[in-house]
């Protein structure tokens, strides 16, 4: 049994995979050649996201979900979004940023902060969004193939599960995929903003900036659920507008960055 998706939809997954995997690498290479970023803060930014999310938070949430520890939160969509989706991400990621900024003694200039923020933000783009689009692309090919290597990927999977996967992929229309890419831009702008707050906390030795970053992270991650009644397009536009405002704040910090 095959579940063929439209060529346009499959192509949107391919374009999204390129934009979230290859394009960030190209961007970092260009910025590196132009000496707009520094490698040590960039690498530490990558590590901070990978450890805080891929190694610690996501496996922990999976464990808590499997044991039913989050059952109470899961029953309340808004509470789950704020506490689990927002606050937990804020605590893990901003603490990782705080640790990274503390390690970077003598490397806390504006350029270092931007490098760290890009590393953290683009790591999320590549590992979360990028791998999701690659997975969607492979599933699309497997569902469309009745035999051969691609068809073998789903060998033994019952038809009900195949129909569920196909319906989920069909729901990811090119428009939805495009809005997802817009959201990734908003997220990277937010990561630069949060990084500036945490670096300021370390440089000025004022922990209030760190807590401000945690609060901002909680709110930003929760907005999609809190504003869900407006529709996906309106939500993504609000997130993008917020991202632009935060990006403008980061740019404004360039001239008054603490020494």
Secondary structure, 3 states (H helix, E strand, C coil): CCCCCCHHHHHHHHHHHHHHHHHHHHHHHHHHHCCCCCHHHHHHHHHHHHHHHHHHHHHHHHHHHHCCCCHHHHCCHHHHHHHHHHHHHHHHHHHHHHHHHHHCCCCCCHHHHHHHHHHHHHHHHHHHHHHHHHHHHHHHHHHHCCCHHHHHCCCCCCHHHHHHHHHHHHHCCHHHHHHHHHHHHHHHHHHHHHHHHHHHHHHHCCCHHHHHHHHHHHHHHHHHHHCHHHCHHHHHHHHHHHHHHHHHHHHHCCCCCCC
